[in-house]
Amino acid sequence: MPSSHTKRGPTKRRPTTEASTYKNYVNGQWVDSSTGETFPVYDPSTEQIIAHVAAANSADVDRAVTAARAAFDSGPWPQTTAQDRGRILFKLADKIRQNAAMLAELESRNTGKPIVEAEFDIADVATCFEYYGGLANKVTGNVLPVPANALSFTLREPVGVAGQIIPWNYPLLMAAWKVAPAVAAGCTCVLKPAEQTPLTALRLAGWLDEVGFPPGVVNVINGLGETTGAALVAHPAVDKIAFTGSAAVGKLIVKSAADTLKRVSLELGGKSPNIFFADADWEAAVDGALFGIFINQGEVCSAGSRILVERSIYSKFVEAMTEKAKRIKLGPPLGRDTKMGPLVSKAQYERVGSYIEIGKKEAKVAAGGGRAQQFSKGYYMQPTIFYDVQNSARIAREEIFGPVASVIPFDGEQEAIRIANDTPYGLAAAVWTRDIFKAFRVVKSFRAGVIWVNHMQPTYIEAPWGGYKQSGFGRELGPWGLEEYLETKQVFVNLDETPIGWY
């Protein structure tokens, strides 16, 4: 939080260009890093520093985990009823709605995403807390018909302390996806925002005491993945890790978590196919192809980055996409007519740029292909479309996480399915056709966790989210998200007074 604020956290004032200093939120208090170190946070549209944030090290992680452990094992939280946990989540949702405009502006400035998209994200954040507020007292066990004179039943209990590591593309929404079900289940949390975009999560932390969270139930610590994140994963008092991010980091987390046999859920990368058959609605299909890859500057794990088009409409489709892509409005994140803002950071800008250069050697450029020259500052990249792409090309196989589309032709349903599944990832996929029989054949053939028919990217709190293969394991959202934070305990009650007769 800004160091000038009191324990209850940030006020409702709008962000300014002046850089504030934010601390870590541990055990209901705002605290500096044990070393006093901070790191800068940038506005990617201006490349200016907008905040300094306390950099947590392993000692700070231990302090936060200890607070979460104590809150879970003793104090008021274990005695808080599921109904009251739900009420706290409802209060937090109300607080978010009351401050939605401020949160959306801060998230837009911190991430570079257009303000209109940020406003939708913040509305979804509140909805997520409301959903799990209502689900908190719906956790039930089962009575089991065992072949004995006995009562056998199950109890559903919280996993314990959850370490939660979130990405930079949807900062507050990803925090909600993890914190809300964990709290509904009765867990305590140590949340680590992405170092590039921690500001809205810290604003959220400023309201936790006010809405009724006991100290230590939710802690927010800042720092780099290789230091703060690694220490959180390795900590022996953490019972579960939930991570959203790259497949490479996810693999490291699994290896580290194995040392203490933590439960782990991972939502990792994707290289999602967006398939267009010749009988699809033309205008909806072209728009769906562009929206699927260029929403949020392409910084989306489920981005439809592989656009598979039936050969009979292939040339016309590429031409239509290209013409519309040229009209996509790039601009400052707070501009209400902006459709694409800057990429989140210099590192991401350079990464995307390097893939564009690789793509120029592997395929043909239909649109874009480099920096948006109209901006003297900021990490702006043109919406880029490559065509005549081979599915074996790097731009078709590796996650770029930016506004770069690979258009691939196919002949017939079976080839479309083969190309779609020929990827190490399996997060999402989409198919566009008016033929319902074809649509369902393709849906059943996809090896992916989220499938859309005649749409791309709609995501609802009520429905499960997660992937196959190297896109991770476990599910978020809906009742499936709550399951990730629950243990199952079997209870056997003997009702037979006859001695066992063992000897």
C-alpha positions in Angstrom: 0.0 0.0 0.0 1.1 3.6 -0.3 3.3 4.2 2.8 1.4 7.4 3.6 -1.8 5.4 4.3 -3.0 3.9 7.6 -3.5 0.3 8.4 -6.9 0.2 6.6 -5.1 0.7 3.4 -5.4 2.9 0.3 -8.1 5.6 0.0 -10.5 5.9 -2.9 -8.5 8.6 -4.6 -7.6 8.2 -8.2 -4.1 7.2 -9.1 -1.7 10.0 -10.1 1.5 10.1 -12.1 3.4 10.4 -8.8 5.1 7.1 -7.8 3.8 5.7 -4.5 5.5 3.2 -2.3 3.6 0.0 -1.5 4.4 -2.4 1.3 3.6 -6.1 1.8 0.4 -7.0 3.7 1.2 -9.6 6.3 -0.9 -10.6 9.3 -3.3 -7.7 8.9 -0.4 -5.1 8.8 1.5 -3.2 6.1 5.2 -4.1 6.5 8.4 -3.3 4.7 10.6 -6.0 3.3 13.0 -7.2 5.9 15.9 -5.8 3.9 14.1 -2.5 3.0 14.5 -3.3 -0.7 11.9 -2.2 -3.3 11.5 -2.7 -7.0 9.9 -0.3 -9.6 6.5 -0.8 -11.3 6.0 0.8 -14.7 3.2 2.2 -16.8 3.9 0.4 -20.1 2.3 3.2 -22.2 4.8 5.8 -21.0 7.6 3.6 -19.7 7.5 5.7 -16.5 7.7 4.4 -13.0 4.3 4.6 -11.3 5.1 2.8 -8.0 7.8 1.2 -5.9 6.9 -2.0 -4.2 8.5 -3.8 -1.2 10.6 -6.8 -2.4 10.0 -9.8 -0.2 12.8 -12.3 0.4 12.7 -15.8 2.0 12.4 -14.3 5.5 9.4 -12.2 4.4 7.8 -15.3 2.8 8.3 -17.2 6.1 6.7 -14.3 8.0 3.7 -14.4 5.7 3.4 -18.2 5.8 3.7 -18.3 9.6 0.9 -15.8 9.8 -1.3 -17.8 7.5 -0.4 -21.0 9.4 -1.3 -19.5 12.7 -4.6 -18.1 11.4 -5.6 -21.5 10.0 -4.6 -23.5 13.1 -6.0 -21.2 15.8 -7.7 -17.8 16.3 -11.1 -16.9 15.0 -10.8 -18.3 11.5 -11.3 -22.0 12.2 -14.4 -21.1 14.2 -15.8 -18.9 11.5 -18.9 -20.5 10.0 -19.1 -21.2 6.2 -22.1 -18.7 6.2 -19.9 -16.0 7.7 -17.1 -16.7 5.3 -19.6 -16.2 2.6 -20.8 -12.9 4.1 -17.2 -11.6 4.2 -16.8 -12.4 0.5 -20.0 -10.6 -0.3 -18.7 -7.5 1.6 -15.5 -7.6 -0.4 -17.4 -7.9 -3.6 -19.4 -4.8 -2.6 -16.2 -2.9 -1.8 -14.9 -3.8 -5.3 -18.0 -2.5 -7.0 -17.9 0.7 -5.0 -14.3 1.3 -6.2 -14.6 -0.3 -9.7 -13.7 2.9 -11.6 -10.5 3.4 -9.6 -9.5 -0.2 -9.8 -10.1 -0.4 -13.6 -8.0 2.8 -14.2 -5.2 1.5 -12.0 -5.2 -1.9 -13.7 -5.3 -0.3 -17.1 -2.3 2.0 -16.3 -0.4 -0.9 -14.8 -1.0 -3.5 -17.5 -1.5 -1.4 -20.6 -4.9 -3.1 -21.4 -7.7 -0.8 -22.7 -9.8 0.8 -20.0 -13.0 -0.8 -21.4 -11.5 -4.3 -21.0 -10.3 -3.4 -17.5 -13.8 -2.4 -16.5 -15.1 -5.7 -17.6 -12.4 -7.5 -15.7 -13.1 -5.6 -12.5 -16.8 -6.4 -12.8 -15.9 -10.1 -13.1 -13.7 -9.8 -10.0 -16.7 -8.7 -8.0 -18.8 -11.5 -9.5 -16.2 -14.1 -8.6 -16.2 -13.1 -4.9 -20.0 -13.1 -5.0 -20.2 -16.5 -6.6 -17.9 -18.1 -4.0 -19.6 -16.2 -1.2 -22.8 -18.0 -2.2 -21.0 -21.3 -2.6 -19.2 -21.2 0.8 -22.1 -22.9 2.7 -22.9 -25.4 0.0 -20.0 -27.8 0.8 -21.4 -31.2 1.7 -20.1 -34.7 2.3 -21.7 -38.0 1.6 -23.3 -40.8 3.6 -21.9 -44.1 2.3 -23.9 -47.4 2.2 -21.2 -49.7 3.6 -21.9 -53.4 4.2 -21.7 -53.2 8.0 -23.8 -52.1 10.9 -22.1 -48.8 10.8 -22.5 -45.2 9.7 -19.9 -44.2 7.1 -19.7 -40.7 5.8 -17.3 -38.1 4.5 -16.4 -34.6 5.6 -15.0 -31.9 3.3 -12.4 -29.8 5.0 -10.0 -27.0 3.9 -6.6 -28.0 2.6 -4.8 -25.5 4.8 -2.4 -22.8 3.8 -2.5 -22.0 0.1 0.3 -20.3 -1.7 -1.1 -18.5 -4.8 1.1 -17.1 -7.6 -0.7 -15.1 -10.2 0.2 -13.7 -13.7 0.4 -10.2 -15.0 -2.2 -10.3 -17.8 -5.4 -10.3 -15.6 -3.9 -9.3 -12.2 -7.0 -8.7 -10.0 -9.2 -11.3 -11.8 -6.6 -14.0 -11.4 -6.2 -13.1 -7.7 -10.0 -13.4 -7.3 -10.0 -16.8 -9.1 -7.7 -18.1 -6.4 -8.5 -16.2 -3.2 -12.3 -16.5 -3.4 -12.6 -20.3 -3.5 -9.8 -20.7 -1.0 -11.5 -18.4 1.5 -14.9 -20.1 0.8 -13.3 -23.4 1.6 -11.9 -22.1 4.8 -8.2 -22.0 3.8 -5.8 -19.2 4.5 -3.7 -17.6 1.7 -0.4 -16.1 0.8 -0.8 -14.4 -2.5 2.1 -13.3 -4.7 1.1 -11.0 -7.5 3.2 -10.7 -10.6 6.1 -8.3 -10.1 5.0 -6.3 -13.2 1.4 -5.8 -12.0 0.9 -5.9 -8.3 -1.0 -2.7 -7.7 -4.6 -3.7 -7.8 -4.0 -6.7 -5.6 -2.5 -4.4 -3.0 -5.4 -2.1 -3.2 -7.6 -5.1 -2.6 -5.5 -6.0 0.5 -6.2 -2.6 1.9 -9.9 -3.5 2.4 -9.5 -7.0 3.9 -9.5 -5.8 7.5 -12.4 -3.5 6.9 -14.7 -6.2 5.4 -14.0 -8.7 8.2 -11.0 -10.8 7.4 -9.1 -11.8 10.6 -5.3 -11.1 10.5 -3.3 -13.7 8.6 -6.2 -15.1 6.6 -5.1 -13.4 3.4 -1.5 -12.1 3.0 -0.1 -10.3 0.0 3.7 -10.4 -0.7 5.6 -8.9 -3.6 8.7 -10.0 -5.4 10.3 -11.9 -8.2 9.3 -15.4 -9.2 12.7 -16.9 -8.8 13.1 -15.5 -5.2 9.7 -14.8 -3.6 7.8 -17.3 -5.6 10.3 -20.0 -5.2 10.5 -19.6 -1.5 6.7 -19.8 -1.2 6.6 -23.0 -3.2 9.4 -24.6 -1.2 8.0 -23.6 2.3 7.1 -26.7 4.3 4.2 -25.0 6.1 2.4 -24.4 2.8 -0.1 -27.1 2.0 -1.1 -26.2 -1.6 0.3 -24.2 -4.5 -2.0 -22.6 -7.1 -0.1 -21.1 -10.1 -1.1 -19.5 -13.3 1.8 -18.8 -15.7 4.1 -20.3 -18.2 4.6 -24.1 -18.7 8.4 -23.7 -18.0 7.8 -22.2 -14.6 5.0 -24.7 -13.9 7.4 -27.6 -14.4 9.8 -26.0 -11.9 7.0 -25.6 -9.4 6.0 -29.2 -9.6 9.6 -30.3 -9.0 10.0 -28.1 -6.0 6.6 -28.9 -4.5 7.4 -32.6 -4.7 9.9 -32.2 -1.9 7.1 -31.5 0.5 4.3 -33.3 -1.4 2.2 -30.2 -1.7 -1.0 -30.3 -3.7 -0.5 -28.3 -6.8 -2.9 -26.9 -9.4 -1.5 -25.3 -12.6 -3.1 -23.2 -15.3 -0.3 -22.9 -17.9 0.2 -21.8 -21.4 -1.7 -22.5 -24.6 -1.4 -22.5 -28.4 -5.1 -22.7 -29.0 -6.6 -23.6 -32.4 -9.4 -21.4 -33.7 -10.9 -23.4 -36.6 -13.1 -22.0 -39.4 -15.0 -24.2 -41.8 -16.4 -22.8 -45.1 -20.0 -23.0 -43.8 -19.3 -20.6 -40.8 -21.1 -17.3 -40.6 -18.7 -15.1 -42.5 -18.8 -11.8 -40.6 -18.9 -13.5 -37.2 -16.0 -15.8 -38.1 -13.7 -13.0 -39.3 -14.5 -10.9 -36.2 -14.0 -14.0 -34.0 -10.6 -14.7 -35.5 -9.4 -11.2 -34.7 -11.0 -11.0 -31.3 -9.6 -14.4 -30.4 -6.0 -13.3 -30.8 -5.9 -9.5 -30.4 -8.0 -9.1 -27.3 -5.8 -7.9 -24.4 -3.0 -7.4 -26.9 -2.8 -11.2 -27.4 -1.6 -11.5 -23.8 -4.1 -14.3 -23.1 -3.3 -17.9 -22.2 -6.3 -19.1 -24.3 -5.6 -16.8 -27.2 -6.6 -18.3 -30.6 -3.2 -17.9 -32.0 -3.4 -20.7 -34.5 -6.1 -19.8 -36.9 -7.0 -22.8 -39.0 -9.1 -22.0 -42.2 -10.6 -24.4 -44.7 -8.8 -24.0 -48.0 -11.9 -23.1 -50.0 -12.2 -19.8 -48.1 -8.6 -19.5 -47.1 -7.4 -16.6 -49.4 -10.6 -14.6 -48.9 -10.5 -15.1 -45.1 -6.9 -13.9 -44.9 -7.7 -10.8 -47.0 -10.7 -10.0 -44.8 -8.7 -10.5 -41.5 -5.9 -8.3 -42.9 -8.2 -5.5 -43.9 -9.9 -5.4 -40.5 -6.7 -5.8 -38.6 -5.4 -2.6 -40.2 -8.3 -0.7 -38.6 -7.7 -1.9 -35.1 -7.3 1.2 -33.0 -4.0 1.2 -31.0 -3.8 3.9 -28.4 -3.3 4.9 -24.7 -4.8 2.5 -22.3 -7.2 5.0 -20.9 -8.6 6.0 -24.3 -12.2 4.7 -24.5 -11.8 4.0 -28.2 -8.6 2.1 -27.8 -8.8 -1.6 -28.9 -5.1 -2.5 -28.2 -2.8 -0.9 -25.8 0.9 -1.5 -25.2 2.4 -4.8 -24.1 2.9 -5.2 -20.4 6.7 -4.6 -20.2 9.9 -4.1 -22.1 10.8 -7.7 -21.6 7.5 -8.9 -23.1 7.8 -6.4 -25.9 11.3 -7.7 -26.8 10.1 -11.3 -26.6 7.2 -10.7 -29.0 9.4 -8.8 -31.3 11.9 -11.6 -31.4 9.1 -14.1 -32.4 7.9 -11.7 -35.1 11.4 -11.8 -36.6 11.4 -15.6 -36.4 8.0 -15.6 -38.2 9.3 -13.5 -41.1 11.7 -16.3 -41.9 9.0 -19.0 -41.5 5.9 -17.6 -43.2 4.4 -14.6 -45.0 3.3 -11.4 -43.4 -0.2 -10.2 -44.1 -0.5 -7.4 -41.5 1.7 -5.7 -39.0 5.2 -7.1 -38.4 6.8 -4.7 -35.9 6.5 -1.8 -33.6 3.6 0.6 -34.0 5.6 3.6 -35.3 3.0 6.3 -34.3 4.1 6.0 -30.7 7.4 7.5 -29.5 7.0 5.9 -26.0 5.5 2.7 -24.8 5.7 -0.9 -25.7 3.3 -0.8 -28.6 3.3 -3.7 -31.1 1.2 -3.9 -34.3 -1.4 -6.6 -34.6 0.5 -9.1 -36.7 -0.9 -11.8 -39.0 1.3 -14.5 -40.6 -0.2 -16.7 -43.3 0.8 -19.9 -45.1 2.2 -21.0 -41.7 3.3 -24.6 -41.3 2.1 -26.1 -38.0 5.7 -27.2 -37.4 6.9 -23.6 -37.4 8.0 -22.1 -34.1 5.4 -19.3 -34.3 2.8 -22.1 -34.5 4.2 -24.2 -31.7 5.6 -21.9 -29.1 3.5 -19.6 -27.0 4.2 -16.0 -27.9 1.8 -14.2 -25.6 1.3 -11.2 -27.9 -0.7 -10.0 -30.9 0.7 -12.5 -33.3 -1.6 -14.8 -35.4 -0.5 -17.8 -37.4 -3.0 -18.6 -40.2 -2.9 -22.3 -41.4 -4.9 -23.8 -44.2 -6.5 -27.2 -44.0 -8.4 -29.6 -46.2 -11.4 -31.2 -44.5 -12.5 -32.1 -41.0 -9.9 -34.8 -40.2 -7.0 -32.6 -41.2 -8.3 -29.8 -39.1 -8.6 -32.1 -36.0 -5.1 -33.4 -36.6 -3.5 -30.0 -36.8 -5.5 -28.7 -33.9 -4.3 -31.5 -31.6 -0.7 -31.4 -32.9 0.6 -29.2 -30.0 2.1 -29.8 -26.6 -0.7 -27.6 -25.2 -4.3 -28.2 -24.5 -5.9 -25.3 -22.8 -8.6 -24.1 -25.3 -10.0 -24.5 -28.8 -12.8 -23.1 -30.9 -14.7 -24.3 -34.0 -16.9 -22.2 -36.3 -19.5 -24.0 -38.4 -23.3 -24.0 -39.0 -23.2 -27.8 -39.1 -24.1 -28.9 -35.6 -23.1 -32.5 -36.3 -19.7 -31.5 -37.5 -19.3 -29.1 -34.6 -19.9 -31.9 -32.1 -17.6 -34.4 -33.9 -14.8 -31.8 -33.7 -15.6 -30.9 -30.1 -15.3 -34.5 -29.0 -12.0 -34.9 -30.9 -10.3 -31.9 -29.3 -7.7 -32.6 -26.6 -8.3 -29.4 -24.7 -10.0 -28.3 -21.5 -12.2 -25.4 -22.8 -14.0 -25.6 -26.1 -16.1 -22.9 -27.8 -18.5 -23.3 -30.7 -19.0 -20.2 -32.9 -17.4 -18.0 -30.3 -13.9 -17.4 -28.9 -12.9 -16.4 -25.3 -16.2 -16.2 -23.3 -15.4 -17.2 -19.7 -17.9 -17.5 -16.9 -17.3 -17.9 -13.2 -19.8 -20.8 -13.2 -17.9 -23.0 -15.6 -14.6 -24.9 -15.2 -11.3 -23.5 -16.5 -8.2 -25.5 -17.1 -6.2 -27.5 -19.6 -5.0 -30.9 -20.9 -1.4 -31.9 -21.5 1.2 -29.1 -20.9 -1.5 -26.6 -20.2 -1.6 -27.8 -16.6 -3.8 -29.8 -14.3 -6.6 -28.9 -11.9 -9.5 -26.6 -12.6 -10.5 -23.2 -11.5 -14.0 -21.6 -11.3 -17.3 -23.1 -10.6 -17.6 -25.8 -7.9 -14.5 -27.3 -9.5 -12.4 -24.4 -8.3 -13.7 -24.9 -4.7 -12.7 -28.6 -4.9 -9.1 -27.7 -5.4 -9.1 -26.2 -1.8 -10.9 -29.1 -0.1 -9.7 -32.4 1.5 -12.0 -35.4 1.9 -12.1 -37.1 5.3 -13.7 -40.5 5.7 -15.5 -41.2 9.1 -16.6 -44.7 10.2 -18.9 -45.0 13.2 -19.4 -48.5 14.5 -23.0 -49.3 15.5 -22.5 -52.9 16.3 -21.8 -53.7 20.0 -20.6 -57.2 19.2 -16.9 -57.7 19.9 -14.7 -57.9 16.9 -13.5 -61.4 18.0 -10.0 -61.0 16.7 -8.6 -63.4 19.3 
